Amino acid sequence: MAAHVQEIQTQRFTKWWKDLGLRKILAWQATILVSQMTTGYDENVVGSFQSMKPWVKDMGYPDSSRLGFITSIVFVGGFVGALVASPTADYFGRRVGMFVGSTLTFAGTITQTAAQNAGMFIGGRFLIGFGISFTCVAGPSLLFELAHPAMRGTVSSLFNVLWYVGSIIAAWTTFGTGYMSTSWSWRIPSLIQGVPALLVMMSVLCGLPESPRWLCANQRVEEALHLLVKYHSNGNLHSALVIHEMEEIHILLEAEAAAQKSGQNSWSVLYRPPANRKRIALGVIAYYFSPILTSIGITSTPQQTGINGGLQVWNPLFSLAGALLADQIGRRTLWMISFVGMILANVPSTISSAMYAQHGYKGA
């Protein structure tokens, strides 16, 4: 067995809290994970706003067309931001991408919180979507590229688990503020949305490490080596693992350069992976959760926000299980289990909702 493989195996069975380097890098990676909370929070909170009478009033009693624009504008911002987010993260670094994204998101939440009308609210949501595109591009890349090989699969899979943490906070915050009769019922949840973005901004300013892969790609090889030695081998310059990681990075960069020359890079990566398509579908459902419940006779604010809160607590349990099993049973097997499970859940759900719509059977 190669020396670097033995070193990985040794650290895999070493408790992370007993390894100083792993503790440090995991602490930094935790701040990266926080950025995904904003996405989960946003995709849940606006759906809850629709069940709040003060929000509906402050937005000028929007019709279905206006409501669709208010909820979808974040995707417009995300699309526009995506056009510049990737080049920014590649040219200026992942840290810059994280900082720009969190700053824009924070500015958007302040604008949304202070909104005096639908137009101002829409402007804030556009900024939030624009900022989220930066953190969603730079965040997963930085998380994966900083991760220790023994923990890479699990840590990378945790990025989406924090989506559900954000959605839980949004669901139960709006459940509580939903009882308020003033505009603070929706302004308080809007303001809380800026907290994760503020934490990410502070982490970058306090020294969040740059990606060793990006450093190598920009001829800063010594910095990349120093970073890996510090966090992956506790200062051991002769670590077989670090030597192997540096070799892997150079091989990967050469392969990417060759692919770039041959024109193999394509925008189809945005929709080709099943996980990306699934996230798009989940986002649409979350934003229209309130109208969906209304259509089946569940109309009160406490009922809608309560059901939403319970659902969001349920989701991360399986998301966390999937993250922890990623290295155990494989990503393809996990995806197939998820796919089959969704079929088994959605078929009876669709049938029962149709029975209610056609015959009024509330039990269904």
Buried (B, 14 or more C-beta within 10 A) or exposed (E): EEEBEEBBEEBEEEEBEEBEBBEBBBEBBBBBBBBBBBBBBBBBBBBBBBBBEBBBEBBEEBEEEBBEBBBBBBBBBBEBBBEBBBEBBBEBBBBBBBBBBBBBBBBBBBBBBEBEEBEEBBBBBBBBBBBBBBBBBBBBBBBBBBBBBBBBBBBBBBBBBBBBBBBBBBBBBBBEBBEBEEBBBBBBBBBBBBBBBBBBBEBBEEEBBBBBBBBBBBEBBEBBBBBBBBBBBEEEEEBBBBBBBBEEBBEEEEEBEEEEEEEEEEEEEEEEEEEEEBBEEEBEEBBBBBBBBBEEEBEEBEEBBBBBBBBBEEBBEBBBEBBBBBBEEEBEEBBEBBEEEEEEEEEEEEEBBEBBEEEEEEEB
